[in-house]
Amino acid sequence: MDLRALSRLAAPAVAALLALTTGCTGSTVQGRPGASGLRDPYFPKAGNGGYQVEHYGLDLEYDPADGVLKGTAVLTSRAEQGLSSFNLDLSGLHVERVTVQGEPARFNRTGNELTVRPADDLKKGEVFRTEVEYGGRPKAFEDPDGSREGWITTERGAVAVGEPVGSMTWFPGNHHPSDKASYDITLTVPKGYEAVSNGELRSRGERPGGHTEFVWHSPEPMASYLATAVIGPYGVSTGRTPAGVSLYTAVSPGEEAGSADALARMPEMLEWGAGRFGPYPFGTAGAVVLPPRTLGYALETQTKPVYPGAPAEELVLHELAHQWFGNSVSPKTWKDMWLNEGFATYAEWLWAEEHGGPTAEERFRAFLAGDTDVDGAADSDWDAFAPAAPPGPDHISGNPVYYRGAMVLHRIRQEVGDAKFFALLRGWAADHRHGNASTADFTAYAQEKTGHDLEKVWDVWLYGEKRPA
């Protein structure tokens, strides 16, 4: 038989097979699976590849009596490649239903990965809507350093905190700081409870069955680890700074007196921060004072930092400084954590320097000398490792990230002088506002903006393994 004739006879069958494979006659498969992790240096499975989330709409109902969370998450995302499937990070909770672009989508779970297969491949650049219905009893997550994060129950409520990956315990998403999005979070709780989240409280209303609905709106980009939900019998107060930033504070019963002085200084701190770092990057600010021992740490959850009991003045200043450094300018990877903590710690030093405390120079020298008499500033392990290179995920919140990170900034100040240094801080916050930045971005930026060769600072203080002299 003529082989060319056989080929011609086979062609229609091949075309039919391709049509069955693609679901569309004359088209070919364009999509491929999105990555199930972003290969972060310390949390390689955190986040997902192939898309960026632009907006989260979370509608959550929680009853502290039984600990059950019911949720619907609507993610508006943009495909960065053709996608035949993509992943969301979600820990523990049961998924009831998933749709993509309004069509039912197949899905499966493997560990903390929810793999979604749309009915039709998504094109590169396509904006698509994913809706996930889910529920269950969310649980806390233990960090590599042993601290707790995620959805944490309290005696009369719950608090959700997410650094670095705990947000996956209460909503599905692309849980890596490099993917920032706007948020609308609706919390429905039994009557008598307050429900606090990020941004502006758009509405509060009674719902059937003895429930209250709180609708929170965060228009500015936010990394998912900074999202929060706090539920309990809190006392709420509101106000406004001289610059027009609205304030919302929620304080656990019994913590009012101990919190009053530090929280009363928030307007002053925000005005001071605007003078030092540039305009405050959000439209709202505030604080949530949790029952004591709920957490072992405070966290800079965006616009509403949470505190484990009544906070000291410098701790409030530290978390407010994070709104510029960490929240507005967020790290590209968790290896860049010093850009959060070193900057916020140095902000503490600057605040003390200008408000009757030790100067930043005195604190810097106290660390070098091991002198604990300067407000307890010195810490024995500040030099245990280079702040830009923590040994592992259990060290990203270690003392060198905070204190030696602050000392890096002071060394820059010593090298370039106050005028260039404070211009550098303002420029860094302005030029990377609502974005992400890495250590390499900062070192290049600092040298360009100051006009100084700072390589020795980087080699000795930022990356050096030995204790700086």
ZAMARGU-4260 file (C-alpha; in steps of 0.2 Angstrom, whole numbers, plus 5000, padded with zeros to 4 digits):
<rodrens>
0) 5000/5000/5000 | 5006/5018/4996 | 5012/5025/5013 | 5007/5042/5008 | 4989/5036/5006
5) 4989/5028/5023 | 4995/5045/5030 | 4981/5054/5022 | 4968/5041/5028 | 4975/5043/5046
10) 4974/5062/5046 | 4956/5064/5050 | 4958/5052/5065 | 4972/5061/5072 | 4962/5078/5070
15) 4948/5070/5079 | 4959/5064/5093 | 4967/5081/5095 | 4949/5088/5096 | 4945/5076/5110
20) 4961/5080/5119 | 4959/5099/5118 | 4940/5100/5119 | 4940/5112/5104 | 4942/5107/5086
25) 4957/5115/5077 | 4965/5121/5094 | 4980/5114/5104 | 4984/5113/5122 | 4991/5129/5128
30) 4991/5128/5147 | 5002/5119/5159 | 5002/5117/5177 | 5007/5131/5188 | 5021/5128/5201
35) 5016/5121/5218 | 5028/5133/5227 | 5039/5148/5223 | 5055/5140/5230 | 5058/5153/5243
40) 5075/5150/5251 | 5067/5145/5268 | 5049/5140/5263 | 5050/5132/5246 | 5032/5126/5246
45) 5025/5143/5251 | 5015/5152/5237 | 5012/5146/5220 | 5018/5149/5202 | 5009/5154/5186
50) 4997/5168/5193 | 4996/5183/5204 | 4981/5187/5215 | 4974/5204/5213 | 4960/5203/5226
55) 4953/5192/5240 | 4935/5192/5245 | 4933/5182/5260 | 4916/5179/5268 | 4918/5170/5285
60) 4906/5164/5298 | 4913/5158/5315 | 4905/5153/5331 | 4917/5152/5346 | 4905/5140/5355
65) 4910/5125/5343 | 4925/5132/5334 | 4918/5129/5317 | 4923/5141/5303 | 4913/5142/5287
70) 4920/5151/5272 | 4919/5157/5254 | 4934/5164/5246 | 4933/5173/5230 | 4950/5176/5222
75) 4952/5188/5207 | 4969/5183/5199 | 4979/5186/5183 | 4987/5171/5174 | 5006/5174/5171
80) 5006/5159/5159 | 4994/5148/5151 | 4987/5137/5165 | 4979/5120/5164 | 4979/5119/5183
85) 4985/5130/5198 | 4988/5128/5216 | 4981/5136/5232 | 4989/5135/5249 | 4976/5128/5262
90) 4979/5118/5278 | 4967/5107/5286 | 4950/5114/5281 | 4938/5104/5270 | 4934/5110/5253
95) 4916/5108/5247 | 4916/5116/5230 | 4928/5126/5218 | 4923/5136/5203 | 4934/5145/5190
100) 4926/5158/5179 | 4909/5152/5186 | 4911/5134/5180 | 4914/5119/5192 | 4932/5114/5193
105) 4940/5098/5198 | 4951/5099/5213 | 4962/5088/5224 | 4971/5089/5240 | 4989/5084/5244
110) 4995/5090/5261 | 4994/5109/5261 | 4991/5110/5242 | 4974/5112/5234 | 4976/5109/5215
115) 4963/5116/5205 | 4959/5111/5187 | 4948/5123/5177 | 4935/5117/5165 | 4945/5126/5151
120) 4963/5131/5151 | 4967/5149/5156 | 4976/5160/5144 | 4992/5170/5149 | 4986/5187/5154
125) 4968/5182/5158 | 4960/5189/5173 | 4950/5174/5181 | 4939/5172/5196 | 4941/5157/5208
130) 4928/5153/5221 | 4931/5141/5235 | 4918/5135/5248 | 4926/5127/5263 | 4925/5124/5281
135) 4929/5115/5297 | 4939/5118/5313 | 4954/5128/5309 | 4970/5124/5319 | 4986/5133/5324
140) 5002/5130/5315 | 5019/5128/5323 | 5033/5138/5316 | 5050/5131/5313 | 5056/5141/5328
145) 5042/5134/5339 | 5030/5148/5340 | 5012/5147/5335 | 5003/5155/5321 | 4987/5153/5310
150) 4970/5152/5318 | 4972/5152/5337 | 4957/5150/5348 | 4956/5160/5364 | 4945/5158/5379
155) 4931/5168/5372 | 4935/5169/5353 | 4950/5168/5341 | 4964/5177/5333 | 4972/5174/5316
160) 4990/5178/5313 | 5000/5172/5298 | 5019/5176/5299 | 5026/5167/5289 | 5014/5154/5282
165) 4999/5153/5295 | 4986/5162/5284 | 4984/5145/5275 | 4975/5139/5290 | 4960/5150/5288
170) 4959/5154/5269 | 4965/5147/5253 | 4977/5158/5243 | 4994/5162/5236 | 5003/5163/5253
175) 5020/5171/5250 | 5024/5189/5253 | 5029/5192/5235 | 5010/5191/5230 | 5001/5206/5237
180) 4983/5209/5234 | 4968/5220/5240 | 4956/5212/5252 | 4937/5213/5257 | 4934/5202/5273
185) 4917/5199/5280 | 4916/5191/5297 | 4899/5185/5304 | 4899/5181/5323 | 4887/5178/5337
190) 4879/5194/5344 | 4889/5201/5358 | 4906/5198/5349 | 4917/5210/5340 | 4925/5205/5324
195) 4941/5215/5319 | 4951/5214/5303 | 4962/5225/5292 | 4958/5241/5284 | 4942/5251/5286
200) 4926/5245/5294 | 4913/5248/5280 | 4898/5241/5289 | 4892/5232/5304 | 4874/5225/5305
205) 4863/5212/5313 | 4859/5196/5304 | 4846/5183/5306 | 4849/5170/5320 | 4857/5182/5332
210) 4872/5186/5322 | 4882/5202/5318 | 4891/5205/5302 | 4907/5215/5300 | 4913/5221/5283
215) 4931/5226/5282 | 4939/5234/5267 | 4958/5235/5263 | 4961/5244/5246 | 4980/5244/5247
220) 4990/5229/5243 | 4993/5217/5257 | 5004/5201/5259 | 4993/5187/5265 | 5003/5184/5281
225) 4998/5202/5287 | 4979/5198/5285 | 4970/5195/5302 | 4953/5191/5310 | 4951/5194/5328
230) 4935/5189/5337 | 4930/5191/5355 | 4922/5203/5368 | 4933/5218/5364 | 4931/5236/5369
235) 4932/5247/5354 | 4936/5265/5352 | 4939/5275/5336 | 4947/5292/5332 | 4957/5301/5319
240) 4975/5308/5318 | 4978/5326/5314 | 4983/5321/5296 | 4966/5312/5294 | 4971/5294/5297
245) 4956/5285/5305 | 4960/5275/5321 | 4952/5259/5327 | 4957/5250/5343 | 4950/5235/5351
250) 4956/5230/5369 | 4953/5214/5378 | 4943/5216/5395 | 4956/5219/5409 | 4969/5227/5398
255) 4962/5244/5396 | 4972/5253/5410 | 4989/5245/5405 | 4986/5249/5387 | 4980/5267/5388
260) 4996/5277/5389 | 5005/5268/5374 | 4989/5268/5363 | 4986/5286/5367 | 5002/5290/5358
265) 4998/5282/5342 | 4993/5298/5333 | 5009/5306/5339 | 5019/5291/5333 | 5011/5291/5316
270) 5014/5310/5313 | 5032/5307/5319 | 5034/5292/5307 | 5027/5302/5292 | 5040/5315/5296
275) 5054/5303/5296 | 5049/5290/5283 | 5036/5299/5272 | 5017/5299/5271 | 5009/5285/5281
280) 5005/5272/5267 | 4987/5267/5273 | 4971/5276/5276 | 4968/5268/5293 | 4978/5263/5308
285) 4975/5255/5325 | 4978/5241/5337 | 4971/5225/5344 | 4976/5221/5362 | 4973/5202/5365
290) 4971/5193/5381 | 4988/5190/5389 | 4997/5174/5384 | 4986/5172/5368 | 5002/5174/5358
295) 5021/5174/5363 | 5024/5189/5351 | 5016/5205/5344 | 5013/5206/5325 | 5012/5220/5313
300) 4996/5214/5305 | 4992/5228/5292 | 4984/5243/5299 | 4979/5233/5315 | 4994/5227/5324
305) 4990/5214/5337 | 4998/5213/5355 | 4999/5199/5368 | 4992/5210/5382 | 4995/5228/5386
310) 5010/5234/5375 | 5024/5245/5380 | 5027/5262/5371 | 5042/5256/5360 | 5033/5240/5355
315) 5019/5250/5348 | 5031/5261/5339 | 5040/5246/5332 | 5024/5239/5325 | 5018/5255/5318
320) 5035/5257/5309 | 5032/5241/5301 | 5017/5249/5292 | 5031/5257/5281 | 5044/5244/5282
325) 5037/5226/5280 | 5019/5230/5276 | 5020/5244/5262 | 5038/5239/5257 | 5037/5220/5259
330) 5051/5207/5257 | 5053/5197/5241 | 5058/5182/5250 | 5059/5177/5269 | 5077/5178/5268
335) 5075/5197/5267 | 5067/5198/5284 | 5079/5210/5291 | 5072/5223/5279 | 5056/5222/5290
340) 5064/5219/5308 | 5080/5229/5306 | 5071/5244/5300 | 5057/5243/5313 | 5070/5241/5327
345) 5080/5256/5321 | 5064/5266/5321 | 5063/5262/5340 | 5080/5268/5342 | 5076/5284/5333
350) 5060/5287/5343 | 5070/5285/5359 | 5084/5296/5353 | 5071/5310/5350 | 5060/5307/5365
355) 5072/5307/5380 | 5080/5290/5379 | 5097/5284/5374 | 5103/5289/5357 | 5105/5277/5342
360) 5124/5279/5344 | 5123/5275/5362 | 5113/5259/5359 | 5125/5254/5344 | 5140/5256/5356
365) 5131/5246/5370 | 5129/5231/5358 | 5147/5232/5353 | 5153/5233/5371 | 5140/5220/5378
370) 5134/5234/5390 | 5116/5230/5396 | 5114/5246/5406 | 5107/5256/5391 | 5089/5252/5393
375) 5094/5233/5392 | 5099/5236/5374 | 5113/5224/5372 | 5109/5206/5368 | 5122/5192/5369
380) 5118/5184/5353 | 5115/5199/5341 | 5131/5194/5331 | 5126/5175/5330 | 5124/5176/5311
385) 5123/5189/5297 | 5106/5197/5296 | 5104/5195/5277 | 5108/5176/5279 | 5099/5168/5293
390) 5105/5149/5294 | 5087/5143/5292 | 5069/5146/5293 | 5070/5144/5312 | 5081/5159/5313
395) 5072/5172/5302 | 5065/5180/5318 | 5082/5178/5327 | 5090/5193/5337 | 5103/5197/5323
400) 5089/5200/5311 | 5082/5213/5323 | 5097/5221/5332 | 5112/5218/5319 | 5100/5223/5306
405) 5097/5240/5315 | 5116/5241/5317 | 5118/5240/5298 | 5107/5255/5296 | 5117/5264/5309
410) 5133/5260/5300 | 5126/5268/5285 | 5121/5283/5295 | 5138/5284/5301 | 5146/5283/5284
415) 5134/5295/5275 | 5128/5308/5288 | 5111/5312/5294 | 5105/5322/5279 | 5108/5308/5266
420) 5103/5294/5278 | 5086/5301/5282 | 5083/5305/5264 | 5088/5287/5260 | 5074/5281/5272
425) 5061/5292/5265 | 5066/5288/5247 | 5066/5269/5250 | 5048/5269/5257 | 5042/5281/5243
430) 5050/5272/5228 | 5045/5254/5234 | 5028/5259/5241 | 5015/5245/5241 | 5028/5234/5232
435) 5041/5221/5236 | 5060/5223/5238 | 5075/5212/5241 | 5092/5214/5251 | 5100/5216/5234
440) 5088/5230/5229 | 5091/5239/5245 | 5110/5238/5244 | 5110/5245/5226 | 5098/5258/5231
445) 5108/5264/5246 | 5124/5266/5236 | 5115/5275/5221 | 5105/5287/5232 | 5119/5291/5245
450) 5133/5291/5232 | 5144/5282/5244 | 5153/5266/5242 | 5146/5255/5256 | 5153/5238/5251
455) 5163/5237/5267 | 5146/5239/5277 | 5138/5225/5267 | 5153/5214/5268 | 5156/5216/5287
460) 5139/5220/5294 | 5126/5213/5283 | 5134/5197/5276 | 5149/5195/5287 | 5150/5179/5297
465) 5161/5185/5310 | 5157/5198/5324 | 5160/5215/5317 | 5174/5225/5326
</rodrens>
